Amino acid sequence: PRAIYFLQTGAFGNVADAEEEKARLPLLGFEARISSVQEGTTMLHKVRTGPYKSMDELNTDRARLTQNGVETMLVKIALPQEEKR
């Protein structure tokens, strides 16, 4: 199955904290987005870079983020299978 990959640099209950994390990443050369998701009774605001076209590109960025003290988590999102006709 095909998938797309992101690096998540944080998940926050408070949108202001997510905005602060997102604002910090361009200083390191990264563009990030906030994805807000309801998980149970909690709204989580996830800060992610990507999507990445290759694992090489992802690993390069992950190393750069780690060197700058940013912890990351790999996020894999499976794409729906295209129907065969």
Sequence and secondary structure as in RCSB ss.txt:
>XXXX:A:sequence
PRAIYFLQTGAFGNVADAEEEKARLPLLGFEARISSVQEGTTMLHKVRTGPYKSMDELNTDRARLTQNGVETMLV
KIALPQEEKR
>XXXX:A:secstr
  EEEEEEEEEESSHHHHHHHHHHGGGGT  EEEEEEEETTEEEEEEEEEEES HHHHHHHHHHHHHTT   EEE
EEE       
